[in-house]
Amino acid sequence: MMTEMQLKACIFNIQKFSIHDGPGIRTVVFFKGCPLRCTWCSNPESQSGKPEMMWNQARKKSLLIGEYKTIDEVVEEVMKDIAFYEESGGGVTLSGGEVLYQATFATELLRILKEKEIHTAAETTGYAKPSVFANFIKQVDLLYFDVKHYDSQQHRQGTGVDNGLILKNLAHALAVHPNLIIRIPVIPNYNDGLDDAEQFAFLFNQLNISKIELLPFHQFGQQKYEDLGRTYQLAETPQLHTEDLSEYKKIMEDHQIACLVR
């Protein structure tokens, strides 16, 4: 059996002093690999589960993105900032890619951090075997769960997978997790219509969801596609801003769903 010391995961970034991925000052561990292929993905370098070369504009040379690390190596790195976590009420957030793509490592890492009384958070698509997902979220203090579309066929068109497994795991998380934040990445010509807002609200009412967040589409990752030598399908798509989602937000609130635009 593989021991904790031998277990490794492909990590493409460990970002310090983050204030946008949970409470307080946080360290975000970015896992490489994702089973989805969202057309709007702002971290395309996270999709492959293996290290890969990517052009670096600042250094004018190609750099290797992704490195295999043991749990001990990741724990050692994130614990360097424990004083900031304690002072600010922060902690460690796991992100990606999709953290559940390397679920065994991620779950064990979370367990160790919780033993050290570090607040844990994770961002997920919810796309994993239910048993894997259920075991993982037991170790997460704060869970961010993205819901990308209410319709299975449209979900597959935009992400490459249908939403059946995701909705099953969402229902489980709603039943057992005390601190869950549900988010919709709002994407032009995909799920940004007012009829889309109505359909999302209907789904959320069925699931007894009373609070969500909207993430307006942005173009922060556009340059990365060029740096990876890939075509970005949404290159000409305008960004959305908070004011663009006012009617979308109102529809949610009309359905008794508190709504925050990030």
C-alpha positions, 0 to 999 in steps of 0.5 A, a space after each residue: 500500500 502506498 504510504 503517506 510519504 510516497 503519495 504525490 500530486 501534480 501541483 502547478 502553484 502554491 499562492 501565498 497571501 490570498 484574500 479571495 479564496 476563503 476567510 482571512 489570509 490564505 495559501 491556495 494550493 492549485 492542483 493540476 488536472 481536470 476532467 472538465 473542459 470548460 470553454 471559458 476556463 481561465 486556468 487552461 494550464 490546469 487542465 492536463 494532469 501532467 507537467 507541461 511546457 508553457 511560454 512565460 512572457 515576463 521571462 521570454 522563455 518556456 517554463 515547466 508548469 506543474 511539479 510532483 510534490 509529496 504531502 509532506 512537501 506541501 504541508 511544510 510550505 503552507 505551514 510557513 504562513 501559520 502566523 498569518 492564518 492565526 492572526 487573520 482567521 485564515 487557512 489553506 484552500 485547495 483549488 485547481 484544475 479540479 482538486 478531486 482529480 487527485 482526490 486521495 492526495 487532497 483528502 489526506 492533505 486536508 486531514 493532516 491540516 485539520 489535525 494541525 487545526 488549520 482552517 481548510 477550504 476547497 473549490 470544486 466542480 463536484 465531478 467525482 464518484 459519490 464515495 470519493 466526494 463524500 469522503 473528501 468533503 468531511 475534511 473541508 471546513 468551507 466548500 465552494 461548489 460551482 454549478 455551471 448549467 441546469 441542463 444536462 445537454 447544455 452542460 456537456 456542450 460547455 464543459 464536456 461532461 453532463 451534470 448528473 454526477 455533479 447534481 448528485 454530489 451537490 444534493 449530498 453536500 447540501 444534506 451534510 455540509 454545514 458551510 457550503 457556498 454555491 456559485 454560478 460562473 455566468 458566461 455570455 451566450 451559455 447561461 447568462 440569459 434571464 430564462 437561464 436565471 429562472 431555470 437555475 432558480 427553479 433548480 435551487 428552489 427544488 434543492 432548498 438552496 437559499 443563497 448563491 454567488 454569481 461569478 461574472 465572466 472575465 478574460 483574465 486567462 486569455 493570454 494563457 491560451 496563446 502561451 500554451 499554443 491553444 485556441 481560445 474559443 471565447 477570445 472575442 466575448 466581452 467581459 461581464 460586470 456586476 451591473 450587467 447581472 442586476 436583472 439576473 440577481 433580481 430573478 434569484 431574489 424574487 425566488 427567495 434566493 439571496 444572491 451576491 455578485 463577485 
